[in-house]
């Protein structure tokens, strides 16, 4: 089911064009735009509870702002990992993934916000893109940020119809210019996303991250995440990751 290298390049060019056009259009509506670029590395690539390969290198471009009372954001993510045999590649096959995300959010009150958006993901090892629409809500309870999001599959070639995610996180000061984040995530696929017969695919992840302000709009992070699943789709995994971000 492998796509040709030309198809992968064309998909990336198409995505870059969409991001560039969207950013230009939104720029007319909001003068205060924040952008960032980050590069990272993860010892494993575990996406929504499923192990998709080893040694993932990532690059992420993002921009955000406010227009008409809505906070908006657009991001472009590209990741490459090794040994992605779970998606049908040969032994040692590399997985190249490109994901574009566009979303908006607004506060309904001082304690509640809602969000909505679209996500398009393409893989070099799969024959077509996956398109998702999502809606979510977030609040703060006793200093803990809590969120709930539902993702709806709009692509006929993917078996997982709906993915639900609940999250809770807490930020705290560690030292001067260093903060920490503790987070817990619960995720559920209503159907085996890899085309099998398993229903209600669940996982729980627990993570700790240190965020370091290096000055001059540069930041770094290092963290560890443990993912535990109750199905045979993937084994429990502990992932170590780091990233470097430039904001402008």
N, C-alpha and C positions, 0 to 999 in steps of 0.2 A: 504493500500500500504506500510505499515511499513516493513522495513527490520529487520531482526533478529539482536540481539546484537552481535552475532558471525560474521555476515556479516560486521557490522560496525567496529569491531575490526580488521578483516582481511583487510578491506579497508585502515584503518589507518596504519597497518603494511606494506602493499604494498607501500603506499605513502612514508613512512619513508625510506624504502629500496631504492626507486627510488632517493630520495633526497640525501641519503648517497652515492650512487654510482655516481650520477652526480657530486656531490661536489668533490669526489675523483678524477674523471677523469679531471675535469677542473683544479684542483690543480696542475697537471703536466704542464699545459700550462701557468700558471700565478703564480708568486711567491708572488705578492702583493694581498692578499685576505683580505677583511674586512668582519667581521661577527657581528651579533647582535642577541639578544633575548629580546623580550618585552612581557609584560603582561598588559592587559588593561580591562576596564569596560566601557560599554555604557548603558545608561538608556533605550534605545530602539535599536533594530537592524533593521536599514533601509538600504536595499541593492539595489542600483541603483533605488531609489525612491519607493521601495516597503517595507512595514512594515512586517518583518518576525518574530517578537516576542519582548519580554521584557527582561530587565536585562541580557544583553549579556556579558559574560566573554570571553576573547580572549587570545591566546598565539601565538606568531609569531616568527619564526626562519628565518633568512636571511643571505645570503652570496653573495658577489659581488667581481668583479675584472675586469681585462683587459687582453685580449688575441688577438693577431693578429690584433690589431687596433680596436677591438670591446669591448665595455663595456658590461659585462654580469652580470646577477643576477639570483639567485634561492631563492625561499622562500617557506616556509611551514606555513600555517595558520590553526589554529583550533579555532572554536568559539562555544559556547553553549548559547542558549537563551531559555526563557520560553514562554509558551502560543503561540506557533506557529501554531495556528489553520488554518491560511490562506493556509498552505501547505497540509491540509487534516488530520492533527493530531487531536486527541481527545482534549476536553477542558483541557487547562493547559499543553498540550504536549510540551516536550522539543525538540528543534532543535539542533542537533549536525552536524556541517559542517566542512569538511576538504578540504582545497584548496591548490594545488601545482601550483606554477607559475615559469616559466622559460622564460627569455627574453634576448634580445641583443639590443644595441643601438649604434649609431655612429653619429658623427658630420659631416654634409656635408659642413658646413662653421662655422664661428665664431658665427653665429646667428641662425643656423638651425640644428636640429638633428632629426633623424628618429629612430623608434623602431619597433620591431616585437617580437612575442612570442606566447606561448601557456599557457592556464590555464585549469586545470582539477579540478572540484569541485564535491564532494560527500556529500549527505545528508542522515541522517538516516531515514527521513520521505518520501523519494522518491526512486523509484525502480532502478534508474541507475544514473551513473555519467553524468555530463555535461562537454563536451570538447569544448573549444573555441580557435580560432586562432585570433590574433589581429595585427593591424598595426597602427602606430601613428606618429605624428610629433609634435615638440615643438620648440618654439622660445621665444624671449624676446622683448617686445615692450614698450619703455619708462619706463623700470624698472619693468614691469609686465610680469610674466611668463605665456605664453599662450600655450595651447596644444589642439590637436584634435586626437581622437582615435576611430577606428571602430573595433568592436568585432563580429566575425562570428561564429555562432553556428554550430558545426559539429556533434551534437547528435540528432538522429531521435526522441527521446522521449521528446524533449522540443520544444514548439511551437514558441518561439521567435527566428527568424532567424538571426536578426542583431540588435546590440545595438550600438548607436553612443553617444559619449560624448565629450563636449567642456568644457575646464576649464581655469580659469584665477586666478592667485594668486600673492600676494605681501608680501614680508618679510620686517620687520622693527625692529629696536632696541627699546626695552622697558626700560630696566635697565641693570645694569651689570649682565652678565650671563643669561639674559632673553631676548628672541626675540619673536616677534609675527608674525602671518600669517593670512591674510584675504584672503578668497577664494570664488569664485562663480563657480558653476558647472551646466551645462545644459545637461540632458540626454534624449535620445529618444529610445524606443523600437519600432521596425516596426510593431510588433504584440503583442497581449496580452500574456505575458510570462506565465500566469497561466492557459492558455488553454481556455480563454473566447473569446468573439467576438470583443473586443475593439482593434482598430488599432491606431497607432501613440500615444503610451503611453509616455507622456512627464512629466518631473519634473524639478524643479530648486532648488538648495540648496545654502545657504549662510552660511559660517562658519567663526568663529574666534578662533584662538588657541594661547595659550601661551606656549612657549618651554623654559624649565629651565635646564641649565647646572649645575648639582650637583657635577661635578668633578669626577676624577678617571673613566672616560669613562661611567659615569652614567647620564642619562637625564630623565626628566619627562615632561609630557605635560598635559594640561587641556584645554578643548575647548567646544564650543557649536555650534550646527548646526541646522538650520531651513530648513525643506524640504517642498516644496509646489508642489502639483500635480494637473493637470487639468482633471484627470479622476477619476472614482469611485473605482479604484483598491485599493487606499490607501488614507487615510485622511492626511491633513497637520500634520507634526510632528516637535517637537523641541527636540533635543537629546543632552544630556550632557555626555561627556566622559573624561576619564583620562587614562594615561598609564605610565609605567616605563620601560626604555630601558637600557640595558647593551651592550656596544660595545666592541669588542675584535679582 
